[in-house]
Amino acid sequence: MTRILGVVHDTRLQLADRYIPLFEDLAPELELRAPEDIDRPEDVRFMVTFLPADDAFSPYPEMRAVFSIGAGIDAIQACPSRPADLPIHRVEDPDQAQQMAGFCAFHVLWHHREMAAWMEARGRQAWERKLYGLSPLDKRIGVMGFGLMGRAIARGLAGLGYPVASYSRRAPEPEPGVTHYTEEGLDAFLGQSDILINVLPLTPQTQGMIGAETLAKLPQGAALIHIGRGGQVDEDALVAAIDSGHLSGASVDVFETEPLPEGHPLWTHPKVFVTPHIASIPVPANVVRGIRDRVLATYSD
């Protein structure tokens, strides 16, 4: 059997050590090699990467597709050596979507139930009960982005009893228990989002989308959970909105600069929950199976 040849390329992650053995075990129809082990670049048909070097695509004239090992593809899109017509495929892993849904459920409860205040009270050994506003019906959730991840998040929160609305540029398939808004309804969507969850992909339209003007359209006391892509949220505007009292707080998992620089105000802000881009991590075996299925179905001739 002639196996389809691919190359694994990365500038910072140790993808070769992790993925080459998995391809040998789970995708015997494909052969994945590191760049230094490619003796005939013209035979390479696909690439597996996440953070490609600027010249990553230059040696491979017959490449037919590139596969991201994560949901994000912005670094691949920006790579100057990638042919403009080369298809890019992102991970679509239901397990990763469930991880994201669980992460969001935690942070919705963190903001809704004011857990930061209880942690602070615990430090003072102060018994300060709150006896109202605890029902899920008291907080309206807005999920911004309604692909695989957004739908899993919305479904999970609706299952917890929260009123959930979603937003995307085009109308999706209906989801029970979820009210949907499209582009012309953005302001109305923002105005009813007591907790806004951003899980939009990074595109020219979403770059910088959540700035001072957008944040001002959220209800007084709203919170933001940002798990989309760095560069979508104006971080200075977010801090200003919290400091002014318009927002009650935020959870931020992705940042304009990663790792988040030492001394950045988000690190120490008492009303911001910072996590290091770990809202969900795809299971490598699921990534390999997805790549195998797509290559064999689309690129095996």
C-alpha positions in Angstrom: 0.0 0.0 0.0 1.4 3.4 -0.9 0.9 5.8 2.0 0.1 9.4 1.6 3.0 11.5 2.7 2.7 14.5 5.1 5.1 16.7 7.0 4.8 18.0 10.5 6.0 21.5 11.0 6.2 23.8 14.0 8.3 26.6 15.4 7.6 26.3 19.1 5.7 23.2 19.9 7.1 19.7 20.0 4.6 18.3 17.5 6.8 15.8 15.7 7.6 13.8 18.9 3.9 13.7 19.8 2.2 13.2 16.4 4.5 11.0 14.3 4.0 7.9 16.7 0.3 8.6 16.8 0.0 8.6 13.0 1.9 5.3 12.9 -0.6 3.8 15.3 -3.9 5.4 14.3 -3.4 6.4 10.6 -1.4 3.7 8.9 -2.7 4.9 5.5 -0.7 8.1 6.0 3.0 8.7 6.7 4.0 11.7 8.7 7.6 12.9 8.8 9.6 15.8 10.2 11.0 18.2 7.6 14.6 16.9 7.9 13.3 13.4 7.0 11.7 14.4 3.7 13.9 13.4 0.8 11.4 14.1 -2.0 9.5 17.3 -1.1 7.4 17.0 -4.2 5.8 13.9 -2.7 4.4 15.8 0.3 0.6 16.2 0.1 -0.3 17.6 3.5 1.1 19.5 6.5 0.3 19.2 10.2 1.1 22.4 12.1 -0.1 25.2 14.4 2.7 27.8 14.4 4.5 27.4 11.0 7.7 29.3 10.3 7.5 31.9 7.6 9.1 29.6 5.0 7.3 26.4 6.1 5.4 25.8 2.9 8.1 26.8 0.4 9.7 23.4 -0.2 6.5 21.5 -1.0 5.2 22.3 -4.5 2.5 19.5 -4.5 0.9 20.1 -1.1 -2.8 19.9 -1.2 -3.9 20.8 2.4 -2.8 22.0 5.7 -4.2 20.8 9.1 -4.1 22.8 12.3 -3.7 20.7 15.5 -6.0 23.2 17.2 -9.2 25.2 16.6 -7.2 28.3 15.7 -5.8 28.8 12.3 -4.8 32.5 12.3 -1.0 31.8 12.4 -1.4 29.4 9.4 -3.5 32.0 7.5 -0.8 34.6 8.1 2.1 32.5 7.1 3.7 34.3 4.0 4.8 31.1 2.3 1.3 29.4 2.3 -0.2 29.5 -1.2 -3.4 31.5 -1.0 -5.5 28.7 -2.4 -4.2 26.0 -0.1 -7.1 24.7 2.0 -6.8 25.0 5.8 -8.6 22.6 8.0 -9.1 23.2 11.7 -9.7 20.7 14.4 -13.4 19.9 14.9 -13.3 17.6 18.0 -16.5 17.1 20.0 -14.4 16.3 23.1 -12.7 19.7 22.8 -16.1 21.3 22.5 -17.2 19.6 25.7 -14.1 20.8 27.5 -15.0 24.4 26.4 -18.5 24.0 27.6 -17.3 22.8 31.0 -14.9 25.7 31.2 -17.6 28.2 30.4 -20.0 26.6 32.9 -17.4 27.1 35.7 -16.8 30.8 34.7 -20.5 31.6 34.3 -21.1 30.3 37.9 -18.0 32.2 39.1 -19.4 35.5 37.9 -23.1 34.8 38.5 -22.5 33.5 42.1 -19.9 36.2 42.8 -17.3 33.6 43.9 -14.4 36.2 43.9 -16.3 38.1 46.6 -16.8 34.9 48.7 -13.1 34.1 48.3 -12.2 37.6 49.6 -14.7 37.3 52.4 -13.2 33.9 53.4 -9.8 35.6 53.7 -11.4 38.0 56.2 -13.3 35.1 57.9 -16.4 37.2 57.2 -19.8 35.4 57.1 -21.6 37.5 54.5 -24.5 35.8 52.9 -26.4 36.8 49.7 -30.0 35.7 49.7 -31.2 36.8 46.2 -30.2 36.6 42.6 -29.0 33.0 42.8 -31.4 31.4 40.2 -30.0 30.8 36.7 -33.0 32.7 35.5 -31.5 35.8 37.0 -28.6 35.9 34.5 -29.0 36.0 30.7 -26.1 34.4 28.8 -24.9 35.6 25.3 -22.7 33.2 23.3 -20.9 35.1 20.6 -20.0 32.6 17.9 -22.1 29.5 17.2 -19.9 26.8 15.6 -19.1 23.5 17.2 -17.7 25.2 20.3 -20.4 27.8 20.7 -23.2 25.3 20.2 -21.8 23.0 22.9 -21.4 26.0 25.3 -25.0 27.2 24.7 -26.4 23.7 25.0 -24.6 23.1 28.3 -25.7 26.4 29.9 -29.3 26.0 28.7 -29.2 22.6 30.4 -28.3 24.4 33.7 -31.4 26.5 33.3 -29.8 29.8 32.1 -31.6 31.9 29.4 -29.2 31.6 26.5 -28.9 33.6 23.3 -26.4 33.2 20.6 -24.9 35.4 17.9 -23.4 34.6 14.5 -23.3 36.5 11.1 -25.6 33.9 9.5 -28.6 32.0 11.0 -27.5 28.5 12.1 -29.6 25.4 12.6 -31.9 26.0 15.5 -30.8 24.8 19.0 -33.6 24.0 21.5 -33.6 26.5 24.4 -31.4 29.1 22.5 -32.6 32.3 21.0 -30.4 33.3 18.0 -29.4 36.7 16.7 -27.7 37.5 13.4 -25.6 40.5 12.3 -28.4 43.0 12.2 -29.4 42.1 15.7 -26.0 42.5 17.3 -26.9 45.5 19.5 -30.0 43.7 20.8 -28.0 40.6 21.5 -25.4 42.6 23.5 -28.1 44.5 25.4 -29.5 41.3 26.8 -26.2 39.6 27.7 -25.5 39.8 31.4 -22.6 37.4 30.8 -21.1 37.6 27.4 -19.0 34.6 26.2 -16.9 35.3 23.2 -15.9 32.2 21.2 -15.7 33.8 17.7 -13.0 32.8 15.2 -10.4 35.4 14.4 -11.2 37.1 11.1 -10.8 40.6 9.7 -14.3 41.3 10.9 -13.7 40.1 14.5 -10.3 41.6 14.9 -10.7 44.2 17.6 -14.5 43.7 17.6 -14.9 43.8 21.4 -13.8 47.3 22.3 -15.1 50.3 24.3 -18.2 50.7 22.1 -19.2 47.1 22.2 -18.6 46.7 25.9 -20.7 49.8 26.5 -23.7 48.1 24.9 -23.6 45.3 27.6 -26.0 45.7 30.6 -24.7 47.5 33.6 -22.8 45.0 35.8 -22.3 42.5 32.9 -19.2 40.1 32.8 -17.1 39.0 29.9 -15.7 35.5 29.3 -13.2 35.7 26.5 -12.1 32.4 25.0 -12.1 33.3 21.3 -8.8 34.5 19.9 -6.3 37.1 21.1 -6.7 40.4 19.3 -10.5 40.4 19.4 -10.8 42.2 22.7 -9.3 45.7 23.4 -7.6 44.8 26.7 -7.2 48.4 27.7 -10.9 49.1 27.0 -11.8 46.0 29.0 -9.9 47.2 32.1 -11.4 50.6 31.8 -14.9 49.2 31.6 -14.3 47.2 34.8 -12.7 50.1 36.6 -15.6 52.4 35.7 -18.0 49.9 37.2 -19.9 49.2 34.0 -18.6 45.6 34.0 -18.4 43.6 37.1 -15.5 41.5 35.9 -14.1 39.2 33.3 -12.5 35.8 32.7 -9.8 36.0 30.0 -8.1 32.9 28.5 -6.7 34.3 25.2 -4.6 37.5 24.8 -3.3 39.8 22.2 0.3 38.8 23.2 0.9 35.3 24.5 2.4 34.5 26.9 0.8 37.4 28.7 3.7 39.8 29.4 4.9 40.2 33.0 3.5 43.4 34.5 0.4 43.4 32.3 -2.6 44.9 34.3 -4.7 41.8 33.6 -2.4 39.7 35.7 -3.2 41.5 38.9 -6.6 43.0 38.4 -8.8 41.8 41.3 -11.9 41.4 39.1 -10.2 39.5 36.2 -9.7 35.7 36.2 -6.7 35.0 34.0 -6.0 31.5 32.5 -3.1 30.7 30.1 -5.0 29.7 27.0 -6.2 26.4 28.4 -10.0 26.6 28.0 -9.8 23.4 25.9 -6.9 21.4 24.5 -7.7 18.9 21.7 -6.9 15.2 22.4 -4.1 14.4 20.0 -5.6 11.0 19.1 -8.8 12.7 18.1 -6.8 15.2 16.0 -5.1 12.3 14.1 -8.3 10.5 13.4 -9.9 13.6 12.1 -6.9 14.3 9.8 -6.9 10.7 8.6 -10.6 10.8 7.7 -10.4 14.1 5.9 -7.3 13.2 3.9 -8.7 9.8 2.8 -12.1 11.3 1.9 -10.8 14.4 0.1 -7.1 14.1 -0.9 -6.4 10.5 -1.5 -6.7 10.4 -5.3 
